[in-house]
Amino acid sequence: MTDDVLFQQDNPVTDIANPIATLRDSLSAIVGADHVLTDPALMDQYVEDWSRRWRGDAALVVRPGTTDEVAGVLRECTSRGVAVVPQGGNTGLVGGSVPAPGSSSVVLSTRRLDSFGEVDDLSGQVTVGAGATLGDVQRHAAAAGWHYGVDLAARDSATIGGTVATNAGGIHVVAFGMTRLQIVGIEAVLADGTVLSHLSGMLKDNTGYDLGSLFCGSEGTLGVITAVRLRLHRPVGRTSVALIGASSYDEAIALMSSAVDPSVRLLAAEVTDEQGMELAARLNGTAWPLAERHPLVVLLEVEDGGDASGFTGLDDEADVVVGLDASEQARLWAYRESQGEAFTALGITHKLDVSVPLPLLAACADELRGIVGGWPTVQNFGVFGHLADGNIHVEMFGPDADDLGVDLAVLECVARYGGSVSAEHGVGRAKAGELHLCRSAEEIAAMRAIKAAWDPTGLMNPGVIFG
Ligand SMILES: Cc1cc2nc3c(=O)[nH]c(=O)nc-3n(C[C@H](O)[C@H](O)[C@H](O)COP(=O)(O)OP(=O)(O)OC[C@H]3O[C@@H](n4cnc5c(N)ncnc54)[C@H](O)[C@@H]3O)c2cc1C
C-alpha cells in the first residue's frame, strides 16, 4: 500500500470533485478550522524537515489539541483511505517526519498536545502530552526537584512523542539509558481511532504484553502517541566537563576509563574529529579550544561536585581543558553539540547514525574514515558521536542528495562489524532499504505482522521502516 491510494473512489462520503475540500471540512469540524492548514505557505514548515534533506507533499496539515480530537482525525482519515504522517518537532533526520514527494497524505502535528501533569514526588514520575518539547519537560522536572534522563541538541524543538517514537538516545545514554528506559506508560491512538491508554504509573505491572513498548521506536507506523508517563531521576549534582585531545579512536575509548575516577558517575562521553571541531568553531565564531591540534577531541562529563576531582590519570602530556562553571561547560559542549548544524550549514548533507559493539568501534570508525575520505564526490566529512554507546555519526557533504552510493558503503561496512544501521535516529525512509542488513527476515516478518494487526490498511506513515 502506498500513500497515494487516497480518497478512495468507492467512498460515498468523499466529494470526488474536490476531495481535499471535503476532508478539510470534516477535519475542521473535529479540530476547528484554524487548525487545518491547506495554504502551501503555512504548510511549508511541516513538509520539509530540519535538515532540508527531506521534503514531500501533503493534502493538508491537521493540528488536534486533545486525544479525542486525534482519535476523530484518525477515524476520519481511515474511513476515507487517507494516509497519515504523525509529526512532532520535525527534527528527525531520516525522512520519517514528512510525507514523500507526490504524496497526498495528511500531516498530523502533535505540537498542541503539550499538557504537563504535576510531578508525583512519591514515585518520581510525570505525565506529559506528546507535543511537549524535550526542553520543557526537562525544565518542568527540574522545577519540581527532579531530572529527566534524556538530552539532545534539538531539545527545544523535539517533542516527547517524537523522542518516544524514535526511541531517542542523545548525550546521557551512558548514565540514564535510551528513551525506552524512561517510559512507565503510554497513551496512543490507532489508525481506526481506538485509544490505548495505560498511564497509571505502576512500575510493577505484569499483566500481559507491554503495548507501550511497541510504540517506542515505531516511528509513527503503528499509531499516534498522545501522552507519556515518564520516570524521573534524582537531580544531578555539580559536574565537571573536560575536552581532551586524542590521536585515535582506541585512545579515545581508553580515556573513558583511564581519565575518570571510578567512584564518580560518568554522565557523557563524546568524540568529535578535527574537521568537525573546525566547522563548529567557524559556525560559532570560536577558537580551537586546546593547545594543539589532534585528530580527535574527547568530551567527558562527570558528576564530581564540580571541582574536577573526577578526572584522574591525565598525565602532564595530556592536552586538556576543564570546565567547572555552567558557562564554561556550555562553551566546551558547543563544539560537539554544533556538529549537525555545522555540517548542515555546508548545504544538503548525508547524515548517517550507526552503532557497533564498543570493542569494535575503533576499527570500524577507522575503516569508515577510509571509505568516506576516499569517496570521489565527498568534499567534507565528519565521523563523531556518542563514544560510550558505540554510536558513530557520519556526516558527508558533496554527493548529490539522491546519490546514495557512499551511504550504502558505510552501512554495509557497519553490517560487517555486526552493527546497526540506525543507532538512535530510526529507520525512516532513509534506511528502509537497508533494514535487512541488521535485522533478520524472521524479525522483519514479526514486525510486519504487528503493523498489519494495528494498522491493517497501512495508512500510518507508509514507506517508513519497511519501505
Ligand atoms: C541538531 C540535532 C541534534 C540531534 N541529536 C540527536 C541525538 O543526540 N540523539 C537522537 O536520538 N536524536 C537526535 N536528533 C534527531 C531528533 O531530534 C530525534 O529523532 C527526535 O526524537 C525527534 O523528535 P521530533 O519531535 O522532532 O520528531 P519528528 O521529527 O517530528 O518525528 C520523528 C519520527 O517520529 C514520528 N512521530 C513523531 N511524533 C509522534 C507521535 N506523537 N506519535 C507517533 N509518531 C510520532 C514521526 O512520524 C517520525 O517518524 C537530533 C536532531 C537534530 C536536528
The ligand as an SDF file (V2000), in Angstrom:
LIG
                    3D

 53 58  0  0  0  0  0  0  0  0999 V2000
   20.6150   19.2560   15.9860 C   0  0  0  0  0  0  0  0  0  0  0  0
   20.0150   17.8810   16.1750 C   0  0  0  0  0  0  0  0  0  0  0  0
   20.5870   17.0200   17.1000 C   0  0  0  0  0  0  0  0  0  0  0  0
   20.0440   15.7530   17.2960 C   0  0  0  0  0  0  0  0  0  0  0  0
   20.6210   14.9390   18.2230 N   0  0  0  0  0  0  0  0  0  0  0  0
   20.0810   13.7260   18.4450 C   0  0  0  0  0  0  0  0  0  0  0  0
   20.6660   12.8530   19.4250 C   0  0  0  0  0  0  0  0  0  0  0  0
   21.6700   13.1590   20.0410 O   0  0  0  0  0  0  0  0  0  0  0  0
   20.0610   11.6680   19.6390 N   0  0  0  0  0  0  0  0  0  0  0  0
   18.9250   11.2890   18.9570 C   0  0  0  0  0  0  0  0  0  0  0  0
   18.4070   10.2010   19.2050 O   0  0  0  0  0  0  0  0  0  0  0  0
   18.3700   12.0850   18.0190 N   0  0  0  0  0  0  0  0  0  0  0  0
   18.9200   13.2760   17.7420 C   0  0  0  0  0  0  0  0  0  0  0  0
   18.3650   14.0900   16.7870 N   0  0  0  0  0  0  0  0  0  0  0  0
   17.2150   13.6110   15.9880 C   0  0  0  0  0  0  0  0  0  0  0  0
   15.8310   14.0520   16.5280 C   0  0  0  0  0  0  0  0  0  0  0  0
   15.9260   15.1870   17.3280 O   0  0  0  0  0  0  0  0  0  0  0  0
   15.1870   12.9060   17.2960 C   0  0  0  0  0  0  0  0  0  0  0  0
   14.9290   11.8380   16.4060 O   0  0  0  0  0  0  0  0  0  0  0  0
   13.8770   13.2870   17.9900 C   0  0  0  0  0  0  0  0  0  0  0  0
   13.4900   12.2020   18.7930 O   0  0  0  0  0  0  0  0  0  0  0  0
   12.7460   13.6180   17.0350 C   0  0  0  0  0  0  0  0  0  0  0  0
   11.6900   14.2320   17.7510 O   0  0  0  0  0  0  0  0  0  0  0  0
   10.6100   15.1230   16.9780 P   0  0  0  0  0  0  0  0  0  0  0  0
    9.5520   15.5230   17.9290 O   0  0  0  0  0  0  0  0  0  0  0  0
   11.2850   16.2070   16.2510 O   0  0  0  0  0  0  0  0  0  0  0  0
   10.0280   14.0400   15.9790 O   0  0  0  0  0  0  0  0  0  0  0  0
    9.7130   14.2250   14.4200 P   0  0  0  0  0  0  0  0  0  0  0  0
   10.9550   14.5830   13.7050 O   0  0  0  0  0  0  0  0  0  0  0  0
    8.5540   15.0980   14.2270 O   0  0  0  0  0  0  0  0  0  0  0  0
    9.3120   12.7250   14.0390 O   0  0  0  0  0  0  0  0  0  0  0  0
   10.2440   11.6810   14.0960 C   0  0  0  0  0  0  0  0  0  0  0  0
    9.5070   10.3520   13.8580 C   0  0  0  0  0  0  0  0  0  0  0  0
    8.6170   10.0870   14.9410 O   0  0  0  0  0  0  0  0  0  0  0  0
    7.2620   10.0450   14.4840 C   0  0  0  0  0  0  0  0  0  0  0  0
    6.4620   10.7450   15.4990 N   0  0  0  0  0  0  0  0  0  0  0  0
    6.6670   11.9960   15.9900 C   0  0  0  0  0  0  0  0  0  0  0  0
    5.7680   12.2590   16.9570 N   0  0  0  0  0  0  0  0  0  0  0  0
    4.9770   11.1660   17.0610 C   0  0  0  0  0  0  0  0  0  0  0  0
    3.8570   10.8280   17.8840 C   0  0  0  0  0  0  0  0  0  0  0  0
    3.3810   11.6600   18.8100 N   0  0  0  0  0  0  0  0  0  0  0  0
    3.2850    9.6170   17.7130 N   0  0  0  0  0  0  0  0  0  0  0  0
    3.7620    8.7420   16.7960 C   0  0  0  0  0  0  0  0  0  0  0  0
    4.8080    9.0040   15.9930 N   0  0  0  0  0  0  0  0  0  0  0  0
    5.4080   10.2060   16.1280 C   0  0  0  0  0  0  0  0  0  0  0  0
    7.2570   10.6840   13.1200 C   0  0  0  0  0  0  0  0  0  0  0  0
    6.2260   10.1530   12.3070 O   0  0  0  0  0  0  0  0  0  0  0  0
    8.6410   10.3430   12.6010 C   0  0  0  0  0  0  0  0  0  0  0  0
    8.6550    9.0510   12.0540 O   0  0  0  0  0  0  0  0  0  0  0  0
   18.9090   15.3540   16.5580 C   0  0  0  0  0  0  0  0  0  0  0  0
   18.3320   16.2230   15.6320 C   0  0  0  0  0  0  0  0  0  0  0  0
   18.8830   17.4750   15.4390 C   0  0  0  0  0  0  0  0  0  0  0  0
   18.2220   18.3870   14.4560 C   0  0  0  0  0  0  0  0  0  0  0  0
  1  2  1  0
  2  3  1  0
  2 52  2  0
  3  4  2  0
  4  5  1  0
  4 50  1  0
  5  6  2  0
  6  7  1  0
  6 13  1  0
  7  8  2  0
  7  9  1  0
  9 10  1  0
 10 11  2  0
 10 12  1  0
 12 13  2  0
 13 14  1  0
 14 15  1  0
 14 50  1  0
 15 16  1  0
 16 17  1  0
 16 18  1  0
 18 19  1  0
 18 20  1  0
 20 21  1  0
 20 22  1  0
 22 23  1  0
 23 24  1  0
 24 25  2  0
 24 26  1  0
 24 27  1  0
 27 28  1  0
 28 29  2  0
 28 30  1  0
 28 31  1  0
 31 32  1  0
 32 33  1  0
 33 34  1  0
 33 48  1  0
 34 35  1  0
 35 36  1  0
 35 46  1  0
 36 37  1  0
 36 45  1  0
 37 38  2  0
 38 39  1  0
 39 40  1  0
 39 45  2  0
 40 41  1  0
 40 42  2  0
 42 43  1  0
 43 44  2  0
 44 45  1  0
 46 47  1  0
 46 48  1  0
 48 49  1  0
 50 51  2  0
 51 52  1  0
 52 53  1  0
M  END
$$$$
